[in-house]
Amino acid sequence: MKKENKFSKEYICRHVWNILINLAKNHKTAFYENVRDNIFENFGIRYSNQYIGSLLSPIQDHCLENDKPPLTALIINKQKKLPGIGFIAADVSIRQQFEQLKQRIFNYNWDLEDSPFQGYDTTNASVDSYAKQIVNHPDTSKEVWRKVKDRGQCQRIFREGLLLAYEYKCAICGFSFDDSLQAAHIKAYANAEPSEKISIKNGLLLCPNHHALYDKHRFWITREYTVDYDPDVELIGIGDNDCLKKFKGKKITLPKNKELWPDKELLKQH
Ligand SMILES: [Zn+2]
């Protein structure tokens, strides 16, 4: 289910960042629908409200990592007039908390802030070409990582590379909605060696369910590339069976090129 998108996600995030800065300076909030319509007007792309959430999430991460007031709180939903469920930077379950947070965002001097997405290309060109490089020449992943360094862009290259290597399908179940497929690190990015940070051999392309379960060690992949899980784990719902039980002992789907298969040592450490 490969979809072409002319603009890179970072480029659109940069636009959303500017929307948020303007809201903050004018002491205003906006609805998800307003952001959605604004993107449609500027880029001609019709996104869902959920996707707007995924554009806000790197901005939220940036604010959290750099101790800035969480700008993304200014985008609220129509029903509750509060930030959506993706907003985790502060507790806003009580209206008064939200009002205080808003004031903190409004009073901050955003003139001194550079956009965290300044350096990004208009298109996915550089992400795509680096992704192809790490798939076609796996031994150059360290070089690419050194060149790019930026965590967000590294993650995009890693994900694009995994999409190519795993042909747009979850390695466990074959789920293929490409905008929902996720790049899972076998050894966490933070602990990985430079040669492993964006190496396809340190990754798996997974659907959101399998990614969450893998990160929480609810199942693992053996050195024979089969799925296994703790026999004591209780599987109750139909979904539990669909998600785990029926894959027990089954071999995962691997990239065509053996050089891209997950590193057995990393799988064991995980
Ligand atoms: Zn899956």
Residues whose N, C-alpha, C, O or C-beta is under 5 A from the ligand:
A	BS01	ZN	C170 I172 C173 G174 F175 C207 H210
